[in-house]
Amino acid sequence: MTLNQLRTFLAVAETGSVRAAAAQLVVTQAAVSASLAALQKSLAVPLLRPEGRGLRLTAAGQAYAGYVRRILGLLDEAGLAALAAADPEHSELRIAAVTTAAEQIVPGLLGGFRSRHPGMGVRLEAGNRARVRALLDRHQVDLVLGGRPEPGWEVRVLAVRAHQLVVVASPALAADAAPGPGLLPWLARQAWLLREPGSGTRAATDALLAELDIAPPSLMVGSNGAIRGSASVGLGVTLVSRDAVAAELADGRLTELPVPGTPLHRDWYLVAHPDLPPAGRMLLDYVLSQGGFRPPTVNPEL
């Protein structure tokens, strides 16, 4: 097997067709088909099967794809490590962050960091916690900024920053909220604006609603920006990071509701695999000195 075969297989696995993979790799469809045939012959096991007009991974293909992603990620990481060893100030920082942190925290950090290291390249990926974990596991990024790492995830916590989750609504909608004991029945009648499954904020919202013992109607909204806009025009209430709605709370477009058990006190965690490259160590030094982060106070290996 060759690296070209592995990259071709992964392109087909992710696009679902020979045509799309050929377009992504800028090669002919015949070249993609030949590469797949050679790879499957060398392994003596089918990795793909026809489905409709496309291709679908077999069980063996699904298992193999996970390893291929890690192998290719490690190769990319090795190349970057070599470049960084030769010239750290012109290496590349690869970081992923959950959506809220990517929108509200990382830009400010990178602005200050780049002023100190102007020759440094930066690659930022954003997504929900499942996606950013996958990126780190596949060695496609070096650092992840997100919520508390799940038990069993073999990463090191490098730095921690406090943040809060609050329940907010538009002032017009909040004006109808019943005070005191009447607040929970009122909340149970309101539409709750939710992030997609896999989001840490969605998990926190589900836990809060269970704790409050209410089952309100809900609307799933796919991004923090859409949630802020929807809440601002009175479409519902939402649990959201205070960092994400700081501007709206400051200018009165949103107001915080005194929901029992809130604000929820949470932390942002900067995590990585044990072998942190030079660019990652430079960012860690910066966030601990200038970025409002603190060293972890517990065993950094969770």
C-alpha positions, 0 to 999 in steps of 0.5 A, a space after each residue: 500500500 502507498 500513501 497515495 492509496 491511503 489518501 484516495 481511500 480516505 477521500 472516497 470514504 469522506 465524499 461517498 463517491 469516486 467522482 467526488 473524490 477524484 474532484 477533491 484530489 484533482 485526478 481522474 476517476 480511473 486513477 481513484 478506482 485503480 488506487 482503491 482496487 490496489 489497496 483492497 487487493 493488498 488487504 484482501 478485504 473489501 473496504 467499500 460497497 456500492 450504495 445507490 450511486 455512491 459507495 459506503 464503507 463496510 465494517 472493515 472499511 470503517 475500522 480501517 478509516 479510523 486508523 488511516 485518519 490517525 496515520 495521515 494526521 501523524 505524518 502531517 504532524 511529523 512534517 510540521 514538527 521537523 519544520 518547527 525544530 528548524 525554525 519555531 517562529 515560522 512553524 504552524 499553530 493548529 488549534 480547534 475550539 468548540 463553537 462558542 470559544 472559537 467565536 468569543 475567546 480564540 480570536 482575542 487570544 490569537 490577536 495577541 499571540 500573533 503580535 508576539 509571533 508574527 511569523 507563525 502560521 495559524 490553522 483554526 478549526 471550529 465545531 461541536 465537542 465531538 468534532 474537535 475531539 475527533 480532530 485531536 484524536 486524528 492528530 489533525 490539530 495540536 490543541 483543543 479549547 472546549 469544555 471539561 474533557 470526558 472521562 477516558 479521553 487521554 489528553 493533558 489539561 494545560 490551562 483553565 479559564 472560568 466561564 458561566 452559562 446563563 439563561 437569557 431572553 429578550 427584554 420584551 419576552 422576559 417582561 412577561 415572566 412570572 416572578 418568584 414561584 411562578 417563574 418555573 411554570 412560565 419557563 416550561 411554556 416558553 420555547 427553548 432555543 437549543 444547539 445541535 446534539 453533540 454540543 456541550 451547551 446542549 448537554 448542559 441545557 438538557 441537564 438543567 431542564 431535568 434538574 428543573 423538572 420541566 419539559 418545555 417546547 424547543 427549537 433547534 438552532 444551529 449556531 451561537 449567532 443564530 441563537 443570539 439573533 433568535 433570542 433577541 427577537 423574542 423567539 424563546 429563551 436559551 442557556 448560553 455562555 455569558 461570553 457569547 452574549 456579553 455584547 447583547 447583555 451590555 446593550 440591552 438586546 438580551 436580559 438574564 433570567 434568574 433561573 434557579 441553579 444558574 448561572 452555571 459555573 463552568 471552565 474552558 479547558 485547553 487540552 493536548 496530547 502529551 507531545 506538544 509541539 513548539 507552536 503549542 508550547 508558545 501559545 500555552 505560555 501566552 495564554 497563561 501569562 496574558 490570556 486569562 487562563 490559569 494552570 490546572 489545579 488538579 492532575 492534568 491527565 484526565 
